[in-house]
């Protein structure tokens, strides 16, 4: 323990869930994904009841922006074009 630091309560429970299928071949490394299946099922049950997971709104907004674009007021757009000249 470092004596200069104040004593703080430990943080709440943190669950870190990597998504190896985004960076590894899922078919080849299925054994990596297998231990996470119960956790994925639990998250699916939580979201199935209408609850949101942290960052879920951000990912939905990102997908919506990619699909539909982002609305930019005309004045701001004109200002951006002027700066680009």
C-alpha positions, 0 to 999 in steps of 0.5 A: 500500500502506498502511504501517500494515497488516501484510502478509498472504497474498492470500485463496484464489480466490473465485467470485461467481455472481449469480443474475440470474433472481431479479431480472430477467426471464430471457427478456428478459435471456438474454444476462446468463445466457449467460456463466454457463452453463458455470459453472452446468454445472460446479457441477452436475457438482460437486454431481452427484458428491456434493460440497456447495457453500458455503451449500447446506445452509443453503438446504436447511434454509430450504426444509425449515423453510418446508415442514415448520415448526420444532419448538419445545419446549413450555416455550419456546413457553409462555415465548414466549406468556407474554412476548407477554401 
